[in-house]
Amino acid sequence: MNRSSMPLFLPALSSQGPCAPRKALAIVAANAIMQAVVLTCVPTSAWAQATATATSHSINAPSTATALPEVFSTALTKAKIPLTSASVWVQSVDDNRPPRVNYQADALVSPASTMKLVTTYAALDRLGPAYTWHTRIYTDGPISEGSLRGNLYIQGGGDPKLVMERLWALLRQLQQRGIKVIVGDIVLDRSAFVLPAHNPAAFDDEPLRPYNAAPDALLLNFKSVVMRFVPDTSQGLAHVQLSPPMAHLSVPTSVPLNTKSKNCPTNWRNQLQLDASQSGQWSMAGSYPAACGELNWAVAYPDPVVFANKAVEGMWREMGGSLTGSVHAGVTPAGLAPLLTEPSLSLTEIVRDVNKYSNNVMADHVFLAQGSVGGRGQAMTYEAAQAAIEQWWVRKVGNPAGSLIIDNGSGLSRTARVTAHAMGTMLTQAWHSAVMPELLASLPAVGVDGTMRRSRATGSAHIKTGSLQNVNAIAGYVHANSGKRYVLVAIVNDANAASARSPAFDKLIDWVANDE
């Protein structure tokens, strides 16, 4: 997720220590990409080391400092952003010449979602572009005459994008194997992740916001239901279509249509007056503006722990399946052989969603997977993933300790820090790596798609964005008029940082591109 009202504690390292609560944010739209953020805790040892070294280390020897480009500094001044709030690194990937811009590039700063570049490049390099997660289905009884006489186990493996369509295909395979009736229970196994307890209301007291979902080894449809509103002017109402189908949940099939507004109001969701306080029945006391046309509203299920239970049962029954028992959490018994093994989309495809659309919950799944490399069957934890990436960072990128503080995959954190110089060095190394094509293709094309689709920069570039309160950042590659390729990293940590996105960053991208 690129935008958040999450307060950021500045200066770069808080004196309060490492134990900020781990939280999560996620946003989803039907048939589109959910975005999420996660706040986590830096272990005490890592915090102490980072605090001790943050101001004294850089990549090898610091390069000679340069001034900011005039067009960029002018834009920052106009936006009332002090120049000292910016860190910028611009260097050609094709030669060893001094950087075109090295402005406060060795300062440790909050990178927001540009930290996903570390997560995704590390994953492509360590796991490989073809890496997949696996969801497995087991049975503990005989199958005969269309019935399974026993329990069905669905074991999650951390698939970051097990959305409704793929869940339907998985259950369809079961039916094709001859299972129409389950004389037993459906058991959902999430033991592949070992994560701290999560309160969806703890972050901002908005438990129904999809961005407040958390990573889950069996992450179904991003733990969100999507209501699609379809206006019908002839009947004066809007039809409500719900997906996925949810067992034991009643939602109105229509709401009154409001034809008074000429334009779709930004607060159209509030006008519906959704009440989801009753676990089995939601109500809407308001109306839907006809001017909005067809829109989707993604809502995080109020009780995320049982969301998968209701989604699996609802879809199974809608497909004509029967179940005599219940759907509940549990662990797959040892010794069972899988009936089905369903791979996720490839890491290349997942990374594209993570970077193009700044999908944070998927980024955290990519992050967590890296803690399991070489550990067959071991549970995935934040601590293991953090240690693995920190080791990779030093070994692969060649940076000294202290140039990176990473505690989750998304970068939306009060403790995550990096230097622009270090990020630039990593991107240069990535350009010359075997996975450069996959990484480059995952970045938003300026003015074309993803989070850079609204950019007015005319230069050709692939740029990852990042923003949260008091932080705005871009990082990626600029394809200059001369034919050269440049790494560009620009990070602003300031109360007015939101104003840097446009036109300041657009002007900087164009300045880098115009190198002739």
Long-range contacts (C-beta under 8 A, 24 or more apart in sequence): 1-25, 1-26, 1-27, 1-35, 1-36, 1-37, 1-113, 1-211, 1-358, 1-359, 1-360, 1-410, 1-412, 2-35, 2-112, 2-113, 2-358, 2-451, 2-465, 2-466, 2-467, 2-468, 3-467, 3-468, 4-37, 4-211, 4-412, 4-467, 4-468, 4-469, 5-204, 5-469, 6-37, 6-39, 6-203, 6-412, 6-468, 6-469, 7-469, 7-470, 8-110, 8-414, 8-468, 8-469, 8-470, 8-471, 8-493, 9-414, 10-110, 10-470, 10-493, 12-54, 12-107, 12-108, 12-109, 12-110, 12-417, 12-493, 13-50, 13-51, 13-54, 13-108, 13-415, 13-417, 14-414, 14-415, 17-44, 17-47, 18-42, 18-43, 18-44, 18-46, 18-47, 18-415, 20-413, 20-414, 20-415, 21-202, 22-195, 22-196, 22-198, 22-382, 22-408, 23-198, 23-202, 23-203, 23-212, 24-198, 24-200, 24-203, 24-211, 24-212, 24-213, 24-214, 24-215, 24-360, 24-361, 24-364, 25-203, 25-209, 25-211, 25-212, 25-213, 25-360, 25-412, 26-210, 26-211, 26-212, 26-213, 26-214, 26-222, 26-223, 26-224, 26-300, 26-360, 26-361, 27-209, 27-210, 27-211, 27-298, 28-210, 28-221, 28-222, 28-224, 28-226, 28-298, 29-226, 29-296, 29-298, 30-226, 30-228, 30-243, 30-296, 30-298, 32-357, 33-353, 33-356, 33-357, 33-359, 33-362, 34-210, 34-213, 34-222, 34-224, 34-298, 34-359, 34-361, 34-362, 35-211, 35-357, 35-358, 35-359, 35-360, 35-361, 36-210, 36-211, 36-213, 36-222, 36-359, 36-360, 36-361, 36-362, 36-363, 36-364, 36-410, 37-113, 37-211, 37-360, 37-410, 37-412, 37-468, 38-214, 38-215, 38-360, 38-361, 38-364, 38-408, 38-409, 38-410, 38-412, 38-413, 39-203, 39-408, 39-412, 39-413, 39-414, 40-382, 40-407, 40-408, 40-413, 40-415, 41-382, 41-407, 41-415, 42-386, 42-405, 42-407, 42-415, 43-383, 43-386, 46-386, 46-390, 46-405, 47-415, 49-401, 49-402, 50-108, 50-401, 50-402, 50-405, 50-417, 52-402, 53-400, 53-401, 53-402, 54-108, 54-402, 54-405, 54-417, 55-108, 56-402, 57-400, 57-401, 57-402, 57-403, 58-106, 58-400, 58-403, 58-419, 58-421, 58-422, 59-106, 59-398, 59-399, 59-400, 59-403, 59-419, 59-421, 59-422, 59-425, 60-398, 62-105, 62-106, 62-421, 63-98, 63-99, 63-102, 63-105, 63-421, 64-98, 64-102, 65-102, 65-103, 65-104, 65-105, 66-99, 66-100, 66-101, 66-102, 66-103, 67-103, 68-101, 68-103, 69-101, 69-508, 69-511, 71-507, 71-508, 71-510, 71-511, 72-490, 72-504, 72-507, 72-508, 72-511, 75-500, 75-503, 75-504, 75-507, 75-508, 76-492, 76-500, 76-504, 79-496, 79-499, 79-500, 79-504, 80-496, 80-499, 81-492, 81-494, 81-496, 81-497, 81-499, 81-500, 81-504, 82-494, 85-492, 85-493, 85-494, 85-497, 86-490, 86-491, 86-492, 86-500, 87-419, 87-420, 87-489, 87-490, 87-491, 87-492, 87-493, 88-420, 88-489, 88-490, 88-491, 88-508, 89-420, 89-421, 89-423, 89-424, 89-487, 89-488, 89-489, 89-490, 90-424, 90-486, 90-487, 90-488, 90-489, 90-512, 91-424, 91-428, 91-486, 91-487, 92-484, 92-485, 92-486, 92-487, 93-427, 93-428, 93-431, 93-432, 93-477, 93-485, 93-486, 93-487, 94-484, 94-485, 99-424, 100-486, 100-512, 100-515, 102-421, 104-420, 105-419, 105-420, 105-421, 105-424, 105-489, 106-419, 106-420, 106-421, 107-419, 107-420, 108-402, 108-403, 108-405, 108-417, 108-418, 108-419, 109-417, 109-418, 109-419, 109-420, 109-491, 109-493, 110-413, 110-416, 110-417, 110-468, 110-470, 110-471, 110-491, 110-493, 111-411, 111-416, 111-417, 111-418, 111-423, 111-466, 111-471, 111-473, 111-475, 111-491, 112-411, 112-412, 112-466, 112-467, 112-468, 112-471, 112-472, 112-473, 113-358, 113-360, 113-410, 113-411, 113-412, 113-464, 113-465, 113-466, 113-467, 113-468, 113-473, 114-411, 114-423, 114-464, 114-465, 114-466, 114-473, 114-474, 114-475, 114-489, 114-491, 115-406, 115-409, 115-410, 115-411, 115-413, 115-416, 115-418, 115-466, 116-354, 116-355, 116-358, 116-363, 116-409, 116-410, 116-411, 116-464, 116-466, 117-355, 117-423, 117-426, 117-427, 117-439, 117-464, 117-475, 117-476, 118-389, 118-393, 118-404, 118-406, 118-411, 118-418, 118-423, 118-426, 119-354, 119-363, 119-366, 119-367, 119-389, 119-406, 119-409, 119-410, 119-411, 120-351, 120-354, 120-355, 120-363, 120-366, 120-439, 120-442, 121-426, 121-430, 121-433, 121-435, 121-439, 122-370, 122-389, 122-392, 122-393, 122-396, 123-347, 123-351, 123-366, 123-367, 123-369, 123-370, 124-347, 124-348, 124-351, 124-435, 124-438, 124-439, 125-392, 125-396, 125-430, 125-433, 125-435, 126-370, 126-373, 126-388, 126-392, 127-347, 127-369, 127-370, 127-373, 128-347, 129-346, 129-347, 129-348, 129-435, 129-438, 130-346, 130-347, 130-348, 131-346, 131-347, 131-369, 132-343, 132-344, 132-345, 132-346, 132-347, 133-157, 133-158, 133-159, 133-160, 133-343, 133-344, 133-365, 133-369, 134-159, 134-341, 134-342, 134-343, 134-344, 135-159, 135-162, 135-170, 135-218, 135-341, 135-342, 135-344, 136-332, 136-338, 136-340, 136-341, 136-342, 137-170, 137-174, 137-338, 137-339, 137-340, 137-341, 137-342, 138-332, 138-333, 138-336, 138-337, 138-338, 138-339, 139-179, 139-336, 139-339, 140-184, 140-333, 140-336, 141-183, 141-184, 143-177, 143-178, 143-179, 146-178, 146-179, 146-180, 146-181, 147-179, 147-180, 147-181, 147-182, 147-183, 148-179, 148-181, 148-182, 148-183, 148-184, 149-183, 149-184, 150-183, 150-184, 151-182, 151-184, 151-185, 151-186, 151-187, 151-325, 152-179, 152-182, 152-184, 152-185, 152-186, 152-187, 153-186, 153-187, 153-189, 153-330, 153-332, 153-333, 153-336, 154-186, 154-187, 154-188, 154-189, 154-218, 154-312, 155-189, 155-191, 155-192, 155-218, 155-332, 155-338, 156-188, 156-189, 156-190, 156-192, 156-193, 156-216, 156-217, 156-218, 156-219, 157-192, 157-217, 157-344, 158-192, 158-193, 158-215, 158-217, 158-219, 158-365, 158-368, 158-369, 158-380, 159-219, 159-344, 159-365, 160-219, 160-344, 160-350, 160-353, 160-361, 160-362, 160-365, 160-366, 161-344, 161-345, 161-350, 161-353, 161-362, 162-218, 162-219, 162-220, 162-221, 162-344, 163-220, 163-221, 163-222, 164-220, 164-221, 164-243, 164-244, 164-311, 164-315, 166-342, 167-220, 167-221, 167-244, 167-311, 167-312, 167-315, 168-315, 168-319, 170-340, 170-342, 171-312, 171-315, 171-316, 171-319, 171-321, 172-319, 173-340, 173-342, 174-321, 174-339, 174-340, 175-319, 175-320, 175-321, 177-339, 177-340, 179-321, 180-320, 180-321, 180-322, 181-321, 181-322, 181-323, 181-324, 182-316, 182-321, 182-322, 182-323, 182-324, 182-325, 183-324, 183-325, 184-324, 184-325, 185-323, 185-325, 185-326, 185-327, 185-328, 186-312, 186-313, 186-316, 186-323, 186-325, 186-326, 186-327, 186-328, 187-327, 187-328, 187-329, 187-330, 187-331, 187-332, 188-218, 188-308, 188-309, 188-312, 188-327, 188-328, 188-329, 188-330, 189-217, 189-218, 189-329, 189-330, 189-331, 189-332, 190-216, 190-217, 190-218, 190-329, 191-217, 191-331, 191-332, 191-379, 192-217, 192-379, 192-380, 193-217, 193-368, 193-379, 193-380, 193-381, 194-379, 194-380, 194-381, 195-381, 195-382, 198-304, 200-300, 200-304, 207-300, 207-302, 208-274, 208-276, 208-299, 208-300, 208-302, 209-300, 210-298, 210-299, 210-300, 211-300, 211-360, 212-300, 213-300, 213-304, 213-361, 214-304, 214-361, 215-361, 215-364, 215-365, 215-368, 216-308, 217-380, 218-308, 219-361, 219-365, 220-244, 220-307, 220-308, 220-311, 220-312, 221-311, 222-298, 222-361, 223-300, 223-301, 223-304, 223-307, 223-308, 224-298, 224-299, 224-300, 224-301, 225-249, 225-298, 225-299, 225-301, 226-296, 226-297, 226-298, 226-299, 227-251, 227-296, 227-297, 227-298, 227-299, 228-294, 228-295, 228-296, 228-297, 229-255, 229-288, 229-292, 229-294, 229-295, 229-296, 229-297, 230-294, 231-257, 231-288, 231-290, 231-292, 231-293, 231-294, 232-257, 233-257, 233-259, 233-290, 238-288, 238-290, 240-284, 244-311, 244-314, 244-315, 245-311, 245-314, 245-315, 245-317, 245-318, 246-301, 246-310, 246-311, 246-314, 247-309, 247-310, 247-311, 247-313, 247-314, 247-317, 247-327, 248-280, 248-310, 248-313, 249-279, 249-280, 249-281, 249-282, 249-310, 249-314, 250-280, 250-281, 250-282, 251-281, 251-282, 252-282, 252-283, 252-284, 255-284, 255-286, 255-287, 255-288, 256-286, 256-287, 256-288, 257-287, 257-288, 257-290, 258-287, 258-288, 258-289, 258-290, 259-290, 261-289, 261-290, 261-291, 262-291, 263-291, 264-289, 264-291, 264-292, 264-293, 264-295, 265-289, 265-292, 268-292, 268-295, 269-297, 272-297, 274-299, 276-302, 277-302, 279-303, 305-329, 348-438, 348-442, 351-438, 351-439, 351-442, 352-441, 352-442, 354-442, 355-442, 355-443, 355-444, 355-450, 355-464, 356-442, 356-443, 356-444, 356-449, 356-450, 356-451, 357-450, 357-451, 358-450, 358-451, 358-464, 358-465, 358-466, 360-409, 360-410, 360-412, 361-410, 363-408, 363-409, 363-410, 363-411, 364-408, 364-409, 364-410, 365-409, 366-409, 367-408, 367-409, 367-410, 368-409, 382-407, 382-408, 385-409, 393-426, 396-429, 397-422, 397-425, 397-426, 397-429, 398-425, 398-429, 399-425, 399-426, 411-466, 412-468, 420-489, 420-490, 420-491, 423-475, 423-489, 424-475, 424-487, 424-488, 424-489, 427-475, 427-476, 427-477, 427-487, 427-489, 428-487, 431-477, 431-485, 431-487, 440-477, 443-476, 443-477, 446-509, 454-502, 455-502, 455-505, 455-506, 455-509, 456-502, 456-503, 456-506, 457-505, 457-506, 457-507, 457-509, 457-510, 457-513, 458-510, 458-513, 459-509, 459-510, 459-512, 459-513, 459-514, 460-513, 461-488, 461-509, 461-512, 461-513, 463-488, 463-509, 465-501, 467-497, 467-498, 467-501, 469-498, 470-494, 470-495, 470-497, 471-497, 472-497, 472-498, 472-499, 472-500, 472-501, 472-505, 474-505, 474-508, 474-509, 478-509, 478-512, 478-513, 479-513, 480-512, 480-513, 480-514, 480-515, 480-516, 481-513, 481-514, 481-515, 481-516, 482-515, 482-516, 484-515, 486-512, 486-515, 488-512
